[in-house]
């Protein structure tokens, strides 16, 4: 359902002097979205794109999440946190930024979470195919012994005891981050097996990409009840 509107012929540029140029871009000027920083349409924070989530207005005037930042149209950016999304919906921020009525999918939160999880799966798939990631306890242990691990991903539904044993019971002081963004079935699917509790990623560009996507997912993944 529409969550806001402006009367035809009365829309004006926002008077807020804090707005960055991106906040007033015309709909067809996606090519002008340059640089590493974006401004949130709710909080007005200016942050790296990796900490935010892009949305566009689709052809039916619907709000569409764009985790990859590739869809055509003017980008509407939010800090990648569920409470910011809630404020955006409550305040009609998408409609205000789009200068007209927009439709919000009832499953918008689920679409965001699904899109971010898929981004992590895609990056892991790239890492596996390039030999930058392995799965399974023995393979991961071998990489640990040879100091080849720059990132450890463990299944969110894996046994806490099993996950802890792999790193000797340590929860801090490791030389690499440990993330738990996906289930064992999701991790296993990337590596052609039913389940995978442990995945190791070697140094490279995929490490920072996976960390960024996992952080964005963590901002939206809490159970809404």
Beta strands, then each sheet from edge to edge (+ up, - down):
strand 1: 37-39
strand 2: 46-48
strand 3: 52-57
strand 4: 63-65
strand 5: 76-79
strand 6: 133-135
strand 7: 151-154
strand 8: 177-179
strand 9: 198-201
sheet 1: 1+ 2-
sheet 2: 4+ 3- 5+
sheet 3: 6+ 9- 7+ 8+
end
